[in-house]
Amino acid sequence: MEVSSVPTRMPLSSATHSENKSFLKEIFSSEDSESELILYSDGSLVVDQDNALIDEETILLKLSDVRALNYHGGRYHNRFDYKILNLVSAMCGIFSLYTAPALAGGILYGEFGELSMDLFQYPALISLVYLTPLLFWVYFDVQRGKLASPEHLEFIRYDDSKLIINGSLPDGGMHETGTFGVLVGAILAFSVFIIWVVEQASYLADIILYSILILVVVLVVRKLINYFTDGEQLATIDSLDIPNGITHMYFAAMSTGIIQSERKLLGVKESKETDSKLIEMREKLELHENIISSIVSAEDIFRAPSASIGVIAIRASTEILMRKACENVGVTWKPNAKPTLDSFIHQFNSQKSIDSRTRSYLDDIRNMGNRASHDFNIDQKEFIITLQRFCDVVEWYSETFTIISEESE
């Protein structure tokens, strides 16, 4: 009997879960606090292994056991302090490309360079100056988890137990840049040390040390080549071809339909009432077909796979509507102007006043849209309320520009 080579499930998304937000803590931690996770099309979330389809795998959960899935964006505890320290840390990491090997050379050879000797007369003071960038990077690396919270996925099971997958901290790429600088600087400092030892040692020791250096270089180069080219095979798919990230895993989990189908089963009693409200509001919008037809994302509101995505579509439609409103009253845009709903509201209000009720509707849509795009935790009732606000704004738009058109005639 021939066994089919076609896999019964496919990897949809991958994400890295990390308990520690410090590279140093990760290195010296006694436990494995970082895990690569893979979500498969059958709804299983597993820990990545060299061959997850053959070896015994660790299944963290099944989506069929999940009643709700929420995404929470990264949050600053102190935005200003975090951003400043993050920037300085990245700069210090880049400076380490020079200071680390220079410090190693100064300690081993007793020479810090002509410029340094002109500025400082004491080697200990020069060493402290060269060491400062590294010390600052170490401080921020250890403390940054206290200044901000990472983005994370929250899987809520039917028994109300939770599984939380932590992603990256805000602006994590900047700290990674600094970390790369520290790593390369450390490698250069180690090279200076190797050269110094070779100069002090015998020929036999030279051969051993050079062999070790060549072996390290070969391993690093091989690791880099594998990182950019080869990946392990998961259900005949190269792991590098699987999208990675917390946000993508959220959409991948929702797209399976497993969690949504469970939600529909839980909401059967409310479905008739919800459907009638949606039909009522769709009919309201159809009365203004001449307006709605020009809004590309309007139809996406009713086809959205979740309440949060529906609210995001409402905000996008409202932005287009208000941009048209601004154009209709002659608003001109500066080259560096940001096309946001808030800016459209202010620009329109500067030419023609918006009544307080409509302004509150617009603010509600903006606030709910921000929450939906950051946390994806909008429920069905909130979606219905936001959709009602959108209908009211469309009616306001229709009445406003009908009056303007009549006055111009």
C-alpha distance (Angstrom), angle and dihedral (degrees) to the residues before:
residue distance angle dihedral
M1 . . .
E2 3.78 . .
V3 3.79 115.9 .
S4 3.78 115.0 -137.4
S5 3.79 115.0 -118.0
V6 3.79 92.1 -153.9
P7 3.81 109.3 109.0
T8 3.79 118.6 -122.7
R9 3.79 91.8 -140.5
M10 3.76 136.7 27.2
P11 3.80 131.5 -144.9
L12 3.81 108.8 -112.8
S13 3.77 105.0 177.9
S14 3.79 143.5 -6.2
A15 3.78 133.2 -153.0
T16 3.77 138.4 179.1
H17 3.79 115.7 -124.3
S18 3.79 115.7 -158.8
E19 3.79 129.2 -178.3
N20 3.79 93.5 -172.1
K21 3.79 121.9 57.3
S22 3.79 91.3 -165.6
F23 3.79 123.2 87.4
L24 3.80 90.0 -153.2
K25 3.80 93.6 50.8
E26 3.79 88.7 48.1
I27 3.80 91.4 54.9
F28 3.80 96.0 46.9
S29 3.80 97.8 36.2
S30 3.81 113.6 118.9
E31 3.81 90.8 -146.0
D32 3.79 130.3 57.8
S33 3.80 99.7 -105.4
E34 3.82 96.6 169.6
S35 3.80 123.3 70.1
E36 3.80 135.1 177.7
L37 3.81 109.5 -136.4
I38 3.80 128.9 -164.2
L39 3.80 128.0 -161.5
Y40 3.82 115.0 -151.4
S41 3.77 129.4 -157.0
D42 3.81 91.9 -110.0
G43 3.81 88.7 64.5
S44 3.82 98.3 -103.7
L45 3.80 119.8 136.8
V46 3.80 109.8 -155.8
V47 3.77 139.5 175.3
D48 3.82 110.2 -104.4
Q49 3.81 115.5 -108.1
D50 3.80 134.2 172.8
N51 3.78 89.6 -95.0
A52 3.78 110.1 9.9
L53 3.81 93.6 178.0
I54 3.80 96.5 55.8
D55 3.78 108.0 28.0
E56 3.76 120.0 68.7
E57 3.78 104.0 -86.4
T58 3.76 133.5 -151.8
I59 3.80 109.9 -123.3
L60 3.79 110.1 -158.9
L61 3.79 95.0 -172.1
K62 3.79 146.9 -31.5
L63 3.80 119.1 -119.8
S64 3.80 88.1 -134.6
D65 3.83 86.4 68.7
V66 3.81 92.1 52.2
R67 3.80 120.9 93.2
A68 3.82 96.8 179.2
L69 3.78 138.6 16.8
N70 3.80 121.1 -163.9
Y71 3.79 130.6 -175.0
H72 3.81 119.4 -151.7
G73 3.79 120.7 -168.7
G74 3.80 123.4 -136.8
R75 3.78 114.7 -80.7
Y76 3.81 133.3 -153.2
H77 3.78 117.2 -134.0
N78 3.77 88.5 -167.8
R79 3.79 110.1 8.2
F80 3.82 98.6 -170.4
D81 3.82 96.7 46.3
Y82 3.79 92.3 44.1
K83 3.80 95.1 49.7
I84 3.81 93.8 45.9
L85 3.82 94.0 46.8
N86 3.80 90.5 44.1
L87 3.80 91.4 53.7
V88 3.80 93.8 45.5
S89 3.81 90.6 47.0
A90 3.81 91.2 53.4
M91 3.82 90.8 49.5
C92 3.81 91.0 48.2
G93 3.78 90.1 50.9
I94 3.81 90.5 53.4
F95 3.82 91.3 46.3
S96 3.81 87.6 54.5
L97 3.80 88.1 70.7
Y98 3.80 85.5 74.3
T99 3.80 105.0 24.1
A100 3.83 97.5 50.6
P101 3.83 97.6 57.3
A102 3.82 90.6 36.5
L103 3.81 90.1 53.5
A104 3.81 91.3 48.0
G105 3.81 90.6 49.2
G106 3.80 92.0 47.6
I107 3.79 93.6 50.6
L108 3.81 95.2 44.3
Y109 3.80 99.8 37.8
G110 3.80 99.7 25.1
E111 3.80 92.1 -126.1
F112 3.80 124.4 114.3
G113 3.78 98.0 174.6
E114 3.81 132.6 -92.1
L115 3.82 95.1 -83.4
S116 3.79 92.4 52.4
M117 3.79 92.8 47.6
D118 3.79 90.4 51.6
L119 3.80 91.5 52.7
F120 3.79 100.5 38.9
Q121 3.76 129.5 32.0
Y122 3.79 96.8 -168.7
P123 3.84 121.5 70.3
A124 3.82 92.0 -152.5
L125 3.81 90.7 58.4
I126 3.80 91.3 47.5
S127 3.81 89.7 50.2
L128 3.80 90.2 52.9
V129 3.81 91.5 50.3
Y130 3.80 91.9 50.3
L131 3.79 91.0 45.3
T132 3.84 95.3 50.3
P133 3.85 97.1 83.4
L134 3.79 91.0 52.3
L135 3.81 92.3 46.3
F136 3.80 91.4 50.6
W137 3.80 91.6 49.4
V138 3.82 89.5 50.2
Y139 3.81 90.9 50.3
F140 3.80 94.2 51.3
D141 3.80 93.0 42.4
V142 3.80 90.6 56.6
Q143 3.81 96.1 40.4
R144 3.82 104.1 38.2
G145 3.81 93.1 88.4
K146 3.81 87.3 64.8
L147 3.81 93.9 52.0
A148 3.80 97.2 53.5
S149 3.79 142.1 14.6
P150 3.82 122.7 -126.1
E151 3.77 126.5 -119.9
H152 3.77 110.4 -98.3
L153 3.79 145.8 180.0
E154 3.79 118.9 -129.2
F155 3.82 116.6 -155.6
I156 3.82 110.2 -166.8
R157 3.80 115.0 -163.4
Y158 3.80 126.1 -152.9
D159 3.82 90.0 -102.3
D160 3.86 86.7 56.5
S161 3.81 92.9 -112.8
K162 3.79 113.8 137.6
L163 3.78 138.5 -142.4
I164 3.79 114.4 -160.3
I165 3.80 123.2 -164.2
N166 3.79 113.6 -162.8
G167 3.78 119.8 -148.5
S168 3.78 130.4 -178.2
L169 3.79 131.0 -43.9
P170 3.82 120.0 -110.1
D171 3.82 113.2 -76.2
G172 3.80 89.2 7.9
G173 3.78 92.3 156.3
M174 3.79 92.1 68.7
H175 3.80 92.8 56.7
E176 3.79 89.7 46.3
T177 3.81 88.1 56.0
G178 3.80 89.9 53.9
T179 3.80 90.4 46.1
F180 3.79 90.3 53.2
G181 3.81 88.9 52.9
V182 3.81 91.5 50.8
L183 3.81 91.5 47.9
V184 3.80 94.5 50.0
G185 3.80 90.5 43.7
A186 3.80 89.8 52.8
I187 3.81 90.5 50.2
L188 3.82 90.4 51.2
A189 3.82 90.7 47.9
F190 3.80 89.3 50.4
S191 3.81 89.3 51.1
V192 3.82 89.5 53.8
F193 3.79 88.5 50.9
I194 3.83 91.7 50.2
I195 3.82 91.2 50.3
W196 3.82 90.6 49.6
V197 3.81 92.4 49.6
V198 3.80 91.0 48.1
E199 3.81 90.0 53.4
Q200 3.79 90.9 51.9
A201 3.81 98.9 41.2
S202 3.80 135.5 73.3
Y203 3.79 125.6 -94.8
L204 3.82 91.8 -97.5
A205 3.79 90.3 53.3
D206 3.82 88.4 48.2
I207 3.79 90.6 57.3
I208 3.82 92.1 48.4
L209 3.79 94.0 47.7
Y210 3.80 94.1 46.4
S211 3.81 88.9 48.8
I212 3.79 90.2 52.9
L213 3.81 91.2 47.7
I214 3.82 92.2 49.7
L215 3.81 90.9 47.9
V216 3.81 91.5 51.3
V217 3.81 91.6 48.4
V218 3.82 91.8 49.0
L219 3.82 91.7 49.9
V220 3.81 92.5 48.3
V221 3.82 93.3 47.3
R222 3.80 91.3 47.0
K223 3.80 90.5 49.8
L224 3.79 90.9 51.3
I225 3.81 92.5 48.3
N226 3.81 91.1 50.9
Y227 3.79 90.5 46.2
F228 3.80 92.9 57.0
T229 3.82 99.7 34.2
D230 3.78 121.0 18.8
G231 3.78 128.3 48.3
E232 3.76 133.6 173.3
Q233 3.79 118.0 -88.2
L234 3.81 117.1 -108.5
A235 3.81 114.0 -177.6
T236 3.84 89.7 -24.4
I237 3.83 90.6 -52.2
D238 3.78 122.7 112.9
S239 3.80 109.2 -118.1
L240 3.81 89.8 -131.7
D241 3.81 88.7 63.7
I242 3.81 92.3 59.2
P243 3.84 111.1 95.3
N244 3.77 112.0 -115.7
G245 3.78 129.0 -149.2
I246 3.79 145.0 82.3
T247 3.81 94.3 -105.6
H248 3.78 93.2 49.9
M249 3.80 91.4 49.1
Y250 3.81 89.3 54.8
F251 3.80 92.7 55.2
A252 3.82 91.2 41.6
A253 3.81 91.2 53.5
M254 3.79 91.7 48.3
S255 3.80 92.4 46.5
T256 3.81 92.6 59.4
G257 3.81 88.2 72.3
I258 3.81 91.0 -139.4
I259 3.79 96.1 110.1
Q260 3.80 92.7 38.7
S261 3.80 92.7 52.3
E262 3.78 89.6 53.2
R263 3.80 90.1 50.2
K264 3.78 90.8 52.2
L265 3.79 90.2 52.8
L266 3.79 90.4 51.5
G267 3.81 93.0 47.8
V268 3.80 100.5 47.9
K269 3.81 92.5 115.0
E270 3.79 91.5 55.3
S271 3.79 98.1 39.0
K272 3.83 96.5 88.5
E273 3.79 92.6 50.6
T274 3.80 91.9 44.7
D275 3.80 92.7 47.5
S276 3.81 91.7 50.7
K277 3.80 91.0 52.1
L278 3.78 91.5 49.0
I279 3.81 91.2 49.3
E280 3.80 90.5 48.7
M281 3.80 93.0 51.7
R282 3.79 93.2 43.4
E283 3.82 88.1 55.4
K284 3.81 89.7 49.9
L285 3.77 90.9 53.6
E286 3.80 91.8 46.2
L287 3.82 88.3 61.1
H288 3.81 85.5 66.9
E289 3.80 96.7 44.8
N290 3.80 91.3 141.2
I291 3.81 88.3 62.5
I292 3.80 100.3 36.3
S293 3.80 94.6 48.5
S294 3.80 89.8 65.7
I295 3.83 92.4 54.3
V296 3.79 106.9 84.7
S297 3.81 96.8 -163.4
A298 3.82 97.4 46.0
E299 3.82 94.7 94.4
D300 3.80 89.9 49.0
I301 3.80 88.1 68.2
F302 3.78 92.1 71.7
R303 3.81 94.8 38.9
A304 3.81 95.4 50.3
P305 3.84 113.1 129.1
S306 3.81 92.2 -141.4
A307 3.80 140.1 23.3
S308 3.81 91.8 -111.6
I309 3.80 93.8 53.7
G310 3.81 88.9 46.5
V311 3.81 90.5 55.6
I312 3.81 90.4 48.1
A313 3.82 88.4 53.5
I314 3.82 89.5 49.7
R315 3.79 91.5 52.8
A316 3.82 91.3 48.0
S317 3.82 90.5 49.6
T318 3.81 90.9 48.4
E319 3.81 90.6 51.2
I320 3.81 90.4 54.2
L321 3.80 90.4 46.7
M322 3.80 93.5 51.1
R323 3.79 92.2 44.9
K324 3.81 88.4 55.9
A325 3.79 89.0 46.9
C326 3.81 90.0 54.2
E327 3.79 91.5 49.1
N328 3.79 90.5 49.6
V329 3.81 92.3 57.5
G330 3.80 93.9 45.0
V331 3.79 102.4 -102.0
T332 3.81 112.0 168.2
W333 3.78 120.8 -154.3
K334 3.76 129.3 -134.6
P335 3.83 115.5 -129.5
N336 3.83 92.1 -114.2
A337 3.83 96.0 43.6
K338 3.80 115.9 129.3
P339 3.84 112.3 -128.4
T340 3.81 98.9 -135.7
L341 3.78 131.5 139.5
D342 3.79 90.4 -113.3
S343 3.82 92.2 53.8
F344 3.83 91.4 47.0
I345 3.81 90.2 52.6
H346 3.81 93.2 50.0
Q347 3.81 94.1 44.5
F348 3.80 93.0 49.6
N349 3.80 91.8 45.8
S350 3.82 89.5 53.6
Q351 3.83 89.4 61.3
K352 3.78 102.3 32.0
S353 3.80 126.3 10.4
I354 3.81 120.7 -113.9
D355 3.79 116.4 -142.8
S356 3.81 115.2 -113.5
R357 3.80 94.7 -112.2
T358 3.81 94.3 54.5
R359 3.79 90.2 43.0
S360 3.81 89.7 55.4
Y361 3.83 89.7 49.6
L362 3.80 90.5 52.7
D363 3.80 91.5 47.7
D364 3.80 90.5 50.2
I365 3.81 91.0 52.5
R366 3.81 91.3 47.2
N367 3.82 93.5 49.1
M368 3.80 94.6 44.8
G369 3.80 90.4 46.1
N370 3.81 91.1 52.6
R371 3.78 90.8 50.1
A372 3.79 92.5 47.0
S373 3.80 93.6 50.5
H374 3.81 93.6 47.3
D375 3.80 103.7 37.5
F376 3.84 107.6 13.7
N377 3.82 88.6 -146.1
I378 3.81 101.2 125.9
D379 3.81 114.5 134.1
Q380 3.81 128.5 -147.8
K381 3.81 95.2 -97.2
E382 3.80 92.0 52.4
F383 3.79 89.8 48.7
I384 3.83 90.8 53.1
I385 3.82 91.4 49.2
T386 3.83 91.7 49.1
L387 3.80 90.7 47.9
Q388 3.81 89.7 52.4
R389 3.80 89.1 52.1
F390 3.80 89.1 52.0
C391 3.82 91.3 51.5
D392 3.81 89.3 51.9
V393 3.82 91.3 49.7
V394 3.82 90.9 50.2
E395 3.83 89.6 51.4
W396 3.81 90.0 49.0
Y397 3.82 90.0 50.5
S398 3.81 91.5 49.9
E399 3.80 94.1 48.3
T400 3.80 94.4 43.3
F401 3.78 97.0 52.9
T402 3.80 93.6 38.6
I403 3.83 87.3 58.9
I404 3.82 91.9 45.5
S405 3.80 90.7 49.7
E406 3.82 91.8 50.6
E407 3.81 91.8 47.9
S408 3.80 91.8 51.2
E409 3.78 90.2 53.1
